[in-house]
Amino acid sequence: MLTVYIYLDKPTTIFLNNKQYLPVVLVFNLIWLLSANITGLYEHVLNKDSVKTFRNVFQTYLLFLSLICITILIVIGTKRYFITRSYLFYSIALFGFLLGSWKVVFLYIRRRGRGMLKDARNVIIVGAGRAGHELRTYFKHNPFGGYNLLGFFDDDPVRVTEKGLYLGNTQYCMEYVLNNKVDEIYCALPYSQHDVIERLMIDADKNLIRFKIVPEYHEYIKKHTFLQTFGNIPIISIRPEPLENLLNRGIKRGFDIGFSIFVILFIFSWLFPLLAILIKLESKGPVLFVQKRSGRDNSPFNCYKFRSMYVNKHSDTLQATKGDSRITRLGTFLRRTSIDELPQFFNVLSGHMSIVGPRPHMISHTEQYSELIDKFMVRHFLKPGITGWAQVNGLRGETRTTEAMLERVEADVWYLENWSFVLDIKIIFLTVWNSVRGDKHAF
């Protein structure tokens, strides 16, 4: 952008002092960051193959172009910042060329660099139990991680399944380490051998060898964990929860309130009377459908929706199905576009819901699936949302099988563990996009 700016405008003042230029730079950069986050461009960059890398770059660039057109030309307007068509064209074209060129250079560097990473650190594993062998498998399947496993030390040679990797008794571990330039020791011994662990740890510190402990708990917790300390006592949480942080909760709540007020004032205020008339004209019954749903900490609350069905006796027990005769013609449109969820912005203002979070279920379904799925209740650590990670990934609509509900729960738990404000913005954007193009799972 700077190059194009200098080429076209030939400024006499320093560009940083140009108040017309800086907002454009800011907008371009923020839109690129949003686009890259939505497509996951910078995720797994060291392991993604070349074809997927360029495909992802192309997808991100197209999304970036779309958002630039919408933001610059419609929302901000070109006249306000004196952005010419030539400036936009040359900037976007040059950016695309430089982006593609950089990816070629990056892939070349990555390919050459892998050779340098390989065998960068010599490591040994003390303890050939289940934990030790799983660590060995990890090293084997991640050859570019920079770990060169020399072998195992264990008091029972039989426990080492690959005989070529057995190095001897734990008693001779430090002698081997000092004679073979070992960089790191991974101790996978059980806590019952704490005396051996302590001896090895002290000797490793004395000889400037990094010593790392593989805790036994991993054998029954098959996921990433979060470690914190209370004094010198290590506490392991089985899942990270970003929204347990008070600042993060404040950011999310502030955005919920601001966004909800905006929608209620500028969309709901004129749309509600129109939909109320149409709903009343098509069928008898209330305009709003109110139902008890499971909220945070499994506390029930009244969830609001535009009524999309004929009044029936099974609305609190039966899910809507494809071609459901209970759904009105207007209701089909409301559900497919998710407009029926708009009244839930009042639930957000009242604090019972958030804009993004796990979708709230009927009380009967909470009781049913909590007995069938072990992690089902974990989703209730969060406030339910108008939209969520499961919904934008196609996991919405009828759940005919327990497996289908399990996929939805896993998506909700993933959101709980990986929340960020940018992720919320991404989900909102994808929700609007799915509503515009139509979601086959919405009925």
N, C-alpha and C positions, 0 to 999 in steps of 0.2 A: 504493500500500500504506500509506504513512504517513497519508494522508487518511482511509482506511477505519479504520485503527488508532485514530486520534484520535476519529473519529466514534462507533465502537462501544464502545471501552474507556474513553474520557475519562480518560486517564492524568494523574496528579498529578505524575509525575516525567518528566524529559526522556527521550524515546524512545531516545536513544543509550545511556542507562544501563540499558535494559531488556534483560537477557540472554536473555529468552525471545523478544524481537522480532527482534533482530539476525540470529540464524541463519536465520530465515524470509526476511528480506530478502536475505541472501546466496544462499540456495537459489533464490529466485525469479529473481534476476539472472543467476546462473550458468546456470540452465535456459533463460532467454531467449537468452543469448548462444549456447548450444549449438544451440538451435532455429534461430536466425537464420543460424548458420554452416552448418548442414545444408541449409537451403533456399536459401542464397545471397542472403538478403534485402538485404544491403548491398553487393552486387556490381553494378557498372555503374549506380549510382543516377542519374547524370546523363544517361544515354542510354536507359534503360528506359522504354517508353511507359506511359501511365497504366493501361491495362487490365492489363498484365503486372505492374505495381507492386502494384495492389490484389489481384490473384490471388495474388501471392507473399506479401503481407501476410496474407491469409486462410489460406493453407497454413501459414505460420509460426505463426500464432495457434492453429490447430487442433493442430499438433504440440506447441506450448507447453502447451496444456491437457492433452494426453495425458500428457506427461512430468510435469506438476505432479501429476496424479491418481496416477500411479504412485509418484512420489517422496514426496510429502507424506503420502498416505493409506496407502501400503503400506510403503515403505522406512523413512521417518522415523516416521510415526504422528502422529496429531493430538493425542493426549493429552500427549505429551512436551513440546510447546511451546504447549499450550493453544490450538490453532488451531480455531476454531469453523467450522461449515459456513457461517454467515452471513459470517464474515470472508473465507473462501475465495471465496464467491459474489460478494460485493460487490467484492473486490479484483480478481478476474479480469474481471468485467463492466466496472468502471471503467477497468481497464487497456486492455481492448479498445476502449472508446469513445475514450479519449485517443489510442491508437495510430492509429485510423482518422482522427481529427480532425487529428492531426499530419501524416499523409500527405497529406491534402487541402491543408493549409497549405504543406507542403513542395513539392508539385507546383505550387502557385500561385507560390511564390517562385521555383522553378526556371524556370517559364515566363517570368516577368517578368525574371529575372536573365539569361536567355540574350540578351536584347536588349542588356544592358549588356556582356556578354562579347564579343559580336560586334565585330570590328574593333578590339579592345582594343590590339593591338600591330601596328605596321607592320613588316614584315620584307621582306628581299630575299634572293635566292639568288645566290651567285657560283659559276658553273660550271653549264653546261647539259648535262652528261653524263647518264648513266643515273641516277646517284644524285640529281642535282638534280631531274630530272623525276619521280622517284618521291616525292621530298619534296613537290613541287608537287601531286602526286596526293593525298598525305596531307592537305595543307592544304585541298584542294578538297572532299574527302569528310568532313572534320571541321570544318564551318563554325562550330561553337560552341566550338572550342578557343581562340578568341581571337587567331587569326593572320590578318592581312590582308596577303596577298602582293602587293607592288607590282610585282615583275618580276624578271628575270634580268640579270646582268652576265656576259658571256662574250666572249672575244676572237674567236670565230667566230659571227657572227650566224645562220648556217645551222642551228646546233645547237638554237636556240630554235624549237620547232615552233609555238608560239602567238606570232605576230609582234607582237601587241599587248603582249606581256610583255617584249619585248627592250628593255633600258634603255641598253645601250651597252657599251663596252670596259671591262675591269677597271681600266684606268688612271684612269677617271673615277668609279669606284665611291664613294670617300669624299666627293667633291664632291656627288654626288647625295644621299648619306646625310645630310649636314649640312644640305642645303637642303630636305629633304622629311620631316624629323622621323622618320627610321627608328629603330626601337627595337632591332632585332636583325639581325645579319648571319649567314646560314647559308652557310658556305663548303664547296662540294662539288667543289673542284678536286682533281685527282690529285696525289699526293705529288711527282711530277716537277716541279710548279710550286711547290715549297716556298718559293722566294724571294718569289713573289707572295703566298703565304699568310702568310708572316712579316711582310711589309710591311703587309698589311691588318690583321693582328692587332695590330701596334704602333700603327697609326693609330686603330684602334677603341678601344684602351685609352686613348689620349691624349684622345679626344673623348667618353669615357664611353658608348660604344656596346657592347652585349653582342655578343661574337663567338663563334660556335659552329661546330665543324668536323664535317662529315659524313664519316666515314672510308670508304675505298674497300672495306674488307672486306665491307660489308653486301651487296655484289652477289652474293656466293656463300654468305653465311650469312643465311638467311631466317627469323630468329627473334630473340627477345629475348636479349641478351647481358649478361655481368657484367663490370664494369670494376674493376680494382684497380691499385695502383701499387707498384712496387718502387723506392723512392727517387723519382726524377722520370721513371721509365720506365713508361708505361702498359701494362698487361697485360690483354688481352681474353680472357675465358673464354667459350667458345661456349655455355655453359649455367651457370646458378647451381646450386650444390649445397649446400643448407642443412646436410646431414648431414656435410659436410667440416669443419664447425665442431665442435670437441671437446666443447663444452658441450651442443650439440644431440644428439650421439651418446651422451653420458652420460645425458641425459634419456630418450632412446629406449630405451637398454639397461636403465636402472633400471626403467622401466615394464614392459619385456618380462619381466624377472626377477620382479617383484612380481606381475604379472597371471598369469604362468605358474604360479607357486607356488600362487596362489589356485585356479586351475582344477584343477590336479593334486590338491590336498588336498581340495577340496570338491565336485568334480564327477567327475573321472577316477577317484578312489579307489573310489567305489561303482559307477560306471557300467562300469568295465573288467571286473570279474568277471561282471556280467550279460551284457554283449555277448560276452564270451569264450565263455560257455556257449552262447548263441544261435548264434554263428558256427560253433562246433564241431558243434552239433546239425544244422545245415543242410548242411554240406559238409565234406569232409576237407581238411586243410591247416592251416597256422599261423594263429594269431589275428591277428598283425600281418603286414602286407605291407611288406617292406623293398626299396627301390629306389634305385639310384644316380641322383642328380639334380645339376644344375648349380647351384653356389652362388655366393657373392660372388667376384669376380675369376675366375669360371669354374672354381673349385675344386670337384671332385665331393665329395659327402657322402651318407651313408645317410639317406634320408628315410623316416619311419615313417607308416603309415596302418593303420586297421583293414581287414582283408582284406574286400573287397566283391565279389570275383569267385571263380569256381571256379578252381582252380589250372590254369594254361595256359602254353603255350610262347611266347605272343606279348605277354605283359604288358610287356616292356621295349621293344617296338617299335611296337605299335598302340595308338592312343588309344581310349578308350571312346566308343561311339557310341550314339545313341538307340535303345533296343530291343536293345542288345547282349546276345547270348545268354550271354556269359561272366558277366554280372552276376547275382548271387543275388537272391532275393526280399528278404532282409534288406538286402543290399547296395544295392538300389534306394532303400530308405528312408534308409540311412546316407549315401548320396551326395547325395540330394535335400536333406537337412537339414544336410549338411556335417559330420555327426558323425564320419564316417570320418577327418577331419583332426585329431581331438583328440590322438592320440599325438604330433603334431608340436610340442606344447608342450614335449616333452622335447628336440626339436631346438632350440627356442628357448632353453631353459636351457643347453644345451651350447654355444650361441653360433653354431651353423650357420645359424639362421634368426631372423627377427624375427616378431612377431605380424602386423605390416602391412608389405607389400612386394610386389615382383613374384612371382608364383607360380613355383616351381621347375619347370623342364621336364626331361623325360628327356634323357639325354646325346645320344641319336640325333637328337632334335628340335633340340637346340642346334646340332649340327653341320649339320643340314639347313637350318634357317632362317637361320643366320649367313651362309650363302652367298647367300641370296635377298633378305634385308632388310638394308640398310646399317646401320641403327641397332639391330639386334637385340642386339648384344653390350653396348650401353650400359646395358641393364637390369641387367647383372651388376656394375655399380658398387655396387649395394646388396645387402644380404643378402636372400634370398628370404623371402616372408612366407606365413603361414597364410591370410591374406586380403589383398586389395589393391584399389587404385582401379579396375583393370580389372574385377575380379570384381563389385564392387557396382554397376558400370555395365552389367552384362549381358554382358560380354566374357569369358565362361568357357565351359567345355565343349569340344566338338569344334571344331577349326579345319580346315574342309574346304578352304579356299582360302588363298593367300598373303595376300590382302587382309584376311581375317579375322584372321590373325596380326599383320598390320601394325597394325590398329586396337588390338589388345591391347598391342603394343609401344609405340605412341604414348601410350597411357594410362599405361603403366609409366614412360616417360620423363617424362611430365608430373608424375607423383608425385615422381620423383627431383628435379625442378626446383622443386617447390612444397611440399615437405614442411613440415609444422608439427605440433606435438603435438596441436593441436585437430583437424587433418585426420585424424590417426590415430584419435582418439576418434570422429570422425564416421564413418569407414570401419568401425570395430568395431560401432558402433550399427547402421549400415545392413546389415552382415553378419548380425547377430542378427535384425534385422527381416526380411530376405530368407529366413533359415532358418525363421522361424516361419510366414511366409505361403507359403513354397515358391517355389523359383526354377525356371522352366521350362527354363533353360539348364543346370541341374544334373542330370546323369544318369550 
